Amino acid sequence: MTAGAKPDAADRSPTFGGPDLDPADWEAVRAQGHRMLDDMINHLQGLREEPVWREPPAALRAGFREPLPAKGADLAAVYDRFAAEILPYSSGNTHPRFMGWVQGGGTVVGMLAEMLSATMNANLGGRDHMALEVEQQLVAWTRELFGFPAGASGLFVTGTSQANFMGLLIARTRVLGPSVRKAGIREAGERLTAYASAAVHGCVANALDIAGIGSDHLRRVAVDENQRIRLDALRIAIAADRAAGLRPFAVVGSAGTVDVGAIDDLAGLAAVARDEDLHFHIDGAFGALGMLSAALAPRLAGIEQADSIGFDWHKWGQVPYDAGFLLVRDGDLHRRTFSEDAAYLRHSQKGLAAGDWWPCDYGPDLSRSFRALKTWFTIKTYGTQALGEVIARTCDLAQGLGRRVAAEPELELLAPVQLNIVCFRFRGADPDTLNEEVVARLQTSGLAAPSLTKVGGKTAIRCAIVNHRTDTSDMDAVADGVLAIGRTVRAERGD
Ligand SMILES: *Cc1c(COP(=O)(O)O)cnc(C)c1O
């Protein structure tokens, strides 16, 4: 607006006519907001009746593109487009028959909490406000859950990819000292190597890449028949690298591998890390929250000895995206890996710039959203017992599907069911393309959405049960669907 000109309400959204962005008519926004909230609650309530996934039609995609709008539209009209063109074409991970990859289902509590945190519009980089107390409460609860000491630090991050990256940067500080932050890795004159099982998630190699250490310096150690890292092979790999003049600095354990849900021998890894003076990081993206279940926690024994753990509240914890978390045993080392001394971020003794915990000292992000609130609401509202029971139930459902697969002559289990993931295939000629076709048709039918992976070189249908809404009827539906579609494809191919 040029100086002196009046705001031209006709050029503005009808709901927002004034010079600022608050409504001209709050009652109209209130009514529209209530409609939107009702619709969203109805949507979650009726999920099961909807297809898991619909491919966005080409015409819809094309029609969605438009030039940058100079003039505003009515909020109701913008919302109608969301309701017609965006919401129905989601990836489906809220749906009980979504079993692809490893994705959480979210909850209505998390949805409502997101509305509250958007209202506060809090920036959790630092300063002195109650939102930081909420995040600190989550840090304390996480310490308690994993048996970490009082000096342990933690914070929310986007996801475990970021948490693993930060964990490895902390490991780098541990071995080379904070001076590496200024001088760079080359000046340190050490060739660092890290170790993980061959089944480790790809983000760990990426982390070494972006940390400047190089993904070639991740040693992918052989696994046993259950996809768990072989400790003997690990010790041999470390010794070989030392003999070659390299500097082993970190070992990454997997608490729930992405392919089959294998949990490494975490206590065994802790012992190797201690003997070899390595930083012990755990990628517990979904599996670490198995600690919430009395039935699963014993299988994670040794997790309390980790130097750092990356995991996601947004997978098994059912908190809406995104809500990754990093927990670090040595809070001081954590701080020395990230803190900056910029004048505009200086903490004061009094006033809003006080506060002794500034998350921007513990990670690469300055502005940060209030991820802690939806997590706090989730834990307070459901309690850890119910959340743990949901986790245990997803494992029971996976066992049930595993038994069904074993009992069906046309199906073949490709890996033992260890946790919440079932890898299997439909038998037939050219099984790789056959199973790719089965999964594609299952997804496009909207009936269920498993994903694909390779197990021992074989293409597998992979059902990862993460969503709290999934029940036995969904497991029957996916098995029945694979059998029906598999038979159709086999018949079409004439075998
Ligand atoms: C999902 C996953 C990751 C990556 O976590 P994001 O939250 O998607 O960044 C890493 N490791 C494992 C084992 C995972 O399942």
The ligand as a MOL file (V3000), in Angstrom:
LIG
                    3D

  0  0  0     0  0            999 V3000
M  V30 BEGIN CTAB
M  V30 COUNTS 15 15 0 0 0
M  V30 BEGIN ATOM
M  V30 1 C 11.9920 -43.9730 9.7750 0
M  V30 2 C 13.3630 -44.4090 10.1120 0
M  V30 3 C 14.4360 -43.5150 10.0610 0
M  V30 4 C 14.2720 -42.1060 9.5690 0
M  V30 5 O 13.4920 -41.3800 10.4510 0
M  V30 6 P 12.7420 -40.0440 9.9520 0
M  V30 7 O 11.9240 -39.6410 11.1190 0
M  V30 8 O 11.9070 -40.4640 8.7780 0
M  V30 9 O 13.7830 -39.0690 9.5850 0
M  V30 10 C 15.6700 -43.9510 10.4670 0
M  V30 11 N 15.8570 -45.2130 10.8900 0
M  V30 12 C 14.8520 -46.1150 10.9460 0
M  V30 13 C 15.1230 -47.4960 11.4420 0
M  V30 14 C 13.5650 -45.7400 10.5510 0
M  V30 15 O 12.5600 -46.6190 10.6150 0
M  V30 END ATOM
M  V30 BEGIN BOND
M  V30 1 1 1 2
M  V30 2 1 2 3
M  V30 3 2 2 14
M  V30 4 1 3 4
M  V30 5 2 3 10
M  V30 6 1 4 5
M  V30 7 1 5 6
M  V30 8 2 6 7
M  V30 9 1 6 8
M  V30 10 1 6 9
M  V30 11 1 10 11
M  V30 12 2 11 12
M  V30 13 1 12 13
M  V30 14 1 12 14
M  V30 15 1 14 15
M  V30 END BOND
M  V30 END CTAB
M  END
